[in-house]
């Protein structure tokens, strides 16, 4: 029996048309920032966020004053969450070693893990103040040892959000700007008179932020394409509809275009979850947003077998995958395409988003097929080096190199090898010939 869609989302054609509109807007905005710098950034901030100030960079006294507005309990919670993120990032960093090996007598090869020298961290916050995103981007960059960390976040209800600013400061940001959207990402990557450009952009955002990062990739590095939140619940009859509906709507409230998918082999669970979602939308305070996402981007997919569920899940490659079945570890062992897995009914995506310690900046739009999420390694560049310590090794490698260069027709390359053969072995290799 083929996979059955009890509820479908917008078509791929409709989604592609929306993406094309976003791309045109972003392209024009980035060109404007390139041409007019701070003037364009200011116009966009006023136009999009209704926010202006003499300098978008916060001074230290302003940061201190904002942090004083955060309650003791909220500050303790922020510090606890940040400690979890730092601890896991440090464990990941400790797993990455510089290496140096002698592959042949006198031939030394190695690599070093070097931090990116500057990073721009985008922390969303226009609709919801994404305090946790500061931990994920800023604090992780600090663990990696990035020497210049700048952070941008939009105003929240017309002002810098104290909790977000506190998280940025505690995380280790060296510069904090109250800027959102395309103007923030463009200013950090392109640079203006008031903001020096960075080498790497990281952090989640809406469709416009994700598209801006895509268009700027190459000019700067990016962590990944992290657009609107996606969630998938893989469930069987070991769990109930309330749990499934809660986990689906909990992520759908991120925005009006956040895909949420239930993948199950239980028709009873599927139909009951559809009804439960309708019930919860009547009482959920964020139902306007979550309801729009569910209406346009929600899906319920019914499969016959666990193997079929696995195939569909890997094809969708969702950002967050909540697995609640009688074989959660089987999915862990066999799934290959996703952002992050949340295994078992005791686990949930919100914990991963806010506090448990793994990074919540994750691949969307099927990018999980070729990349994982943001982690400390994204801030590190692995650079190789080589050195030859003996005359014998220089001559031996040079002879191989000479012949292989000539095989490809690169005579100048061959001479780089030949001159070493002549000098370190005394062999008379004619100019422009392959070593014997």
Buried (B, 14 or more C-beta within 10 A) or exposed (E): EEBEEBBEBBEEEEBEEEBEEBBEBBBEBBBBBBEEBBEBBBBBBEEBBEBEEEEBBBEEEBBEBBBEBBEEEBBEBBEEBBBBBBEBBBEBBEEEEEEEEEEEEBBBBBBEBBBBEBBBBBBBBBBBBBBBBBBBBBBBBBBBBBEBBBBBBBBBEEEBBBBBBBBBBBBBBBBBBBBBBBBBBBBBBBBBEBBEBBBBBBBBBBBBBBBBBBBBEEEBBBBBBBBBBBBBBBBBEBBBBEBBBBBBBBBBBBBBBBBBBBBBBBEEBBBBBBEBBEEBBEEBEBBEBBBBBBBBBBBBBBBEEBEBBBEBBBEBBBBBBBBBBEEBEBBEEEBEBBBBBBBBBEBBBBBBBBBBBBBBBBBBBBBBEEBBBBBBBBBBBEEEEEEBEEBBBBBBBBBEBBBBBBEEEEBEBBBEBBBBBBEBBEBEBEEEBBBE
